[in-house]
Amino acid sequence: MSDTPWRFLLEKSLNYHRNIREARYLQLATVTQENRPANRSVVFRGFYGDKDCLKFVVDNRSEKVRQIAVHPWAEACWYFTQTREQFRFSGLLNLVQADNADLALKQARQASWQELSNSARLQFAWADPGKPRAEDADFAPPPPPVLEPLANFCLLLLEPMEVDYLNLMGNPQNRYIYSRNDGWSSIEVNP
Amino acid sequence: MSDTPWRFLLEKSLNYHRNIREARYLQLATVTQENRPANRSVVFRGFYGDKDCLKFVVDNRSEKVRQIAVHPWAEACWYFTQTREQFRFSGLLNLVQADNADLALKQARQASWQELSNSARLQFAWADPGKPRAEDADFAPPPPPVLEPLANFCLLLLEPMEVDYLNLMGNPQNRYIYSRNDGWSSIEVNP
């Protein structure tokens, strides 16, 4: 069990919402090559490593992969509807592609692929995302292998450097900012 | 009724989710002074004007106000849980402060203030957001006037220039990108 201070709060929220599929959807903001914000929903796929990275999976044909190459900083915003909590995770993205040299990351990428549902895996064999709509046949490929990821499948890690936690239940509401330097520290701030 | 093509879809989603409070929460991404993304939940407060701007309210003591002054571009991500639709609104922010010279905007700011609940209005009289936590007494101010907004109250308008609409219900999913030039045009793209 991690001793990262915000992680206990997040695990509690996840547990509370465990039967709500969309509670694992959060919004990941990046900066485009034109210095504009981009923002889309991603699915939380668990934690990675001793830095409590958040795991996502992405297709290396998607826009965000090109953005990350230039601007690796991200902020993810995660709102939990039943407990009225918001987590904002600010930190660095690490894109783990097929050619990653780190063995542990290589294995984590493979494991994330294997943990996907069949239909989620199939989407990585679909026609190029964001391109003009292809024929129906381009969305009916043969099922990709279950063990070995397709080349365009990436694991995406967000390494949190700051976590802004807001709980709307209180009156006044409660808000804490957690920052990582040598270790994690926190400060209570006004909502 | 607007003839903006994406607006019909959005009104339909809003109507479908009309009894779900948090369906009016979306995530607004901006770029910080350090060229990093920032991302937080905001509450949709309706439409404004013939450009179908999305309305929000903000406190001019908040971080995002300083970000907008440097980087007025934003992307808002709005996910509707029951219909499994995502709207991404990319466009320009216009912050309407107390000293705005445009009469229509001045009135819209005042109307937005009057439409807030008492408790929402009260928060604009709370201690400075993001500063070290103040005393309880600083969160128990006298109720502000109902008719005239406090000076730090701002109306925030997002003028959409591009809308990326994704519907996860289909198999394959359906995705359209709407772009504004002289008028709105759309293209169907791969999900």
Interface residues (C-beta under 8 A of the other chain):
Chain A: E22 Y25 Q27 L28 A29 T30 V31 N35 R36 P37 A38 N39 R40 S41 H71 W73 A74 E75 A76 C77 Y79 T81 Q86 R88 S90 S119 Q123 W126 A127 D128 P129 G130 K131 P132 R133 A134 D136 D138 F139 N171 P172 R175 I187 E188 V189 N190 P191
Chain B: E22 Y25 Q27 L28 A29 T30 V31 N35 R36 P37 A38 N39 R40 S41 H71 W73 A74 E75 A76 C77 Y79 T81 Q86 R88 S90 S119 Q123 W126 A127 D128 P129 G130 K131 P132 R133 A134 D136 D138 F139 N171 P172 R175 I187 E188 V189 N190 P191
